[in-house]
Amino acid sequence: MQINAQDSGSENRGIRVSPESNEGIPIRSVIIILHRNEKSLITDSLETEAFYQAFDIRPGSAFKQLVTDMAINTIEKQADIKSADYEVFNSGPGSPVVIVIHVYFLSEGESKKIETKKGMINTKSIKDFPVISETSYSKLAIVLNGGVGLFNENNGLFAKGPEFTQGNSIADDPAVKGVRFWGESYAELGLAGIWQLGSSNFYAYGSASGLLSARNTSDIYSNGTTIFFDAERMYAGLLGARLGKNKNINIDASFGRQSFQLNDGFLISKFSGSSNAGDRGNVYLNSRTAFQKTAILRTQFGSLNIDGFFLEPEELFKDKQTNTNYAGGTLAYNDNKTIDAGISYITVPSGSSMYSTPQGKISKKGMYVINPKLWLEDIGGTGLFLKSEYAYQSNRNANMKSNAYYLGIGLQKSKWFLKPSLYYRYAFMQGDDSTSERYERFDPILTGGLGNWVQGINFRKVTGNGNIIYQRVELKGYLSESFEVSLDYFHLSADTYSNLGGLPPITNLKEKNFGYEITFQSRYYINNNFLFLGIISYAKPGNAITKAFDEGVYNWTSYQAALFMFF
């Protein structure tokens, strides 16, 4: 019997993706498939727990390719196992990943072959690229990532670029009526490694890389060509795996320049870790994702996860740093079947960022968020799923209280032709009541992620995320295990007429309807190392935007095509 990884289990796993492209993304679930005597079986809960005791890949942790590779090596050391490998799946860019592990047992009478050393140095073969050296206890590899994209905006920023970008120092040539066409590219080169410390269950790991980005002409905001180089990754970590009497405790501590994401990016997205606009020349490719500073501690006790984090995003201008940072923690439970629940706390301990209010400016320092989450997969075996989060926001140093939440419900049919899914989400981010002394506009912190919290790739550049109500309908299908297509409809409206904190033309709204956007997206992984991403998005402004101007507001269409490389 042969099991296709995408069909393993009753839920739709999404498409098979490059492991390197999902570094730092949360693990939603882990599936283990045993291949024994020409049969392939998904492990039951007892077998899965036994394998958990042999290695350290559990739902709720963050995906790290080197750590997962070392866990696979641990599996392969077992006497009755011939080999093991894994695949990574997700249902959208930046969405939590599903790890599918394949374990192949020796046949009766078959002897075990042990490869003690791999990699280009040991085998003298370029076929082992990007692995430099690999043993049962260590791995050193080259990091080589890149991308090139072509972008065409017709009536970008609704043909009102100069008005919408007032006060924006990077917007020296914003889009107006007509076509704006440009290209972007980047290349990242570095090293990554992991080493077992003696015969212990502790591993040291780290990575360092530099990233070169470029733009060939004016983009939607900025004028002319540019090329920019800076450090990207620069982190180190210590992993303690399979600890405790029951071998079900994992501890992972890391610090430096690295990626981080909370859930699916509702409050903190991997893609908000660094700025990419202006002189960096990758406003659409979004090549840089590493936070400028991080300190992350992840602890797992079976199905329970306790995490702590400190984050400081990479800001655009080194001479205009606000040094705003975020600290917090998460308590979460994931049963690897249906329930993924948790609660997070996030606060701003320092920084000079400010909020604009009708009464003047207040400091972002002291702001905090309490954020419970409940996700349910394949409810009752029907294919129904539910995703919801709530965020209560306040400030210890100011009169500020706000709320945000979303509720999404969908249906996945992985046994049907094209494995279709239908999803509806209602999302609310509170606006400010200008008649109240209390500041009530919700700050979405570091939200983002294409397909998750970039709610309309065109409207996002105009409306932002505070004082907004989203309704989203998504239809998605899979042409193959590596080819996904989706069609999204977004309707956007304001919560309140007072929109201070939004862009200049729409700080005081005459109507609440921002408009709607329809987006077609295709993701095709040509192989494990190359991804093609294509997008067409059409946005029609509503009266909240058109009535902010006397005339000259036009519908906005975006065409995007990009090819990414991951090694």
Stockholm file with secondary structure:
# STOCKHOLM 1.0

chainA/1-567         MQINAQDSGSENRGIRVSPESNEGIPIRSVIIILHRNEKSLITDSLETEAFYQAFDIRPGSAFKQLVTDMAINTIEKQADIKSADYEVFNSGPGSPVVIVIHVYFLSEGESKKIETKKGMINTKSIKDFPVISETSYSKLAIVLNGGVGLFNENNGLFAKGPEFTQGNSIADDPAVKGVRFWGESYAELGLAGIWQLGSSNFYAYGSASGLLSARNTSDIYSNGTTIFFDAERMYAGLLGARLGKNKNINIDASFGRQSFQLNDGFLISKFSGSSNAGDRGNVYLNSRTAFQKTAILRTQFGSLNIDGFFLEPEELFKDKQTNTNYAGGTLAYNDNKTIDAGISYITVPSGSSMYSTPQGKISKKGMYVINPKLWLEDIGGTGLFLKSEYAYQSNRNANMKSNAYYLGIGLQKSKWFLKPSLYYRYAFMQGDDSTSERYERFDPILTGGLGNWVQGINFRKVTGNGNIIYQRVELKGYLSESFEVSLDYFHLSADTYSNLGGLPPITNLKEKNFGYEITFQSRYYINNNFLFLGIISYAKPGNAITKAFDEGVYNWTSYQAALFMFF
#=GR chainA/1-567 SS CCCCGGGSSSSCCCEEECSGGGTTCBEEEEEEEEEETTEEEECCHHHHHHHHHHSCCCTTSBCCHHHHHHHHHHHHTSTTEEEEEEEEEESSTTCCEEEEEEEEECCTTCCCCCCCEESHHHHCCGGGTTEEEEESSEEEEEEEEEEEEEEEEESGGGGBHHHHTTTCTTCSSCCBSSEEEEEEEEEEEEEEEEEECTTSSEEEEEEEEEEEEEESSCCSSCCSCEEEEEEEEEEEEEEEEEETTTTCEEEEEEEEECCCCCTTSSSBCGGGSBCCSGGGCCTTTCCCCCCSEEEEEEEEETTEEEEEEEEECBCSCTTSCCCCEEEEEEEEEECSSSEEEEEEEEEEEECCCEEEETTEEEESTTEEEEEEEEEEEEETTTTEEEEEEEEEEEETTSSBEEEEEEEEEEEECTTSTTCCEEEEEEEEECCCCTTSSSBCCCCCTBCCCTTTTCCSTTTHHHHCSSSEEEEEEEEEEEEETTEEEEEEEEEEECSCSBCTTSCGGGSBCSCSEEEEEEEEEEEEEEETTEEEEEEEEEEEECHHHHTTSSSCCCCEEEEEEEEEEEC
#=GC SS_cons         CCCCGGGSSSSCCCEEECSGGGTTCBEEEEEEEEEETTEEEECCHHHHHHHHHHSCCCTTSBCCHHHHHHHHHHHHTSTTEEEEEEEEEESSTTCCEEEEEEEEECCTTCCCCCCCEESHHHHCCGGGTTEEEEESSEEEEEEEEEEEEEEEEESGGGGBHHHHTTTCTTCSSCCBSSEEEEEEEEEEEEEEEEEECTTSSEEEEEEEEEEEEEESSCCSSCCSCEEEEEEEEEEEEEEEEEETTTTCEEEEEEEEECCCCCTTSSSBCGGGSBCCSGGGCCTTTCCCCCCSEEEEEEEEETTEEEEEEEEECBCSCTTSCCCCEEEEEEEEEECSSSEEEEEEEEEEEECCCEEEETTEEEESTTEEEEEEEEEEEEETTTTEEEEEEEEEEEETTSSBEEEEEEEEEEEECTTSTTCCEEEEEEEEECCCCTTSSSBCCCCCTBCCCTTTTCCSTTTHHHHCSSSEEEEEEEEEEEEETTEEEEEEEEEEECSCSBCTTSCGGGSBCSCSEEEEEEEEEEEEEEETTEEEEEEEEEEEECHHHHTTSSSCCCCEEEEEEEEEEEC
//
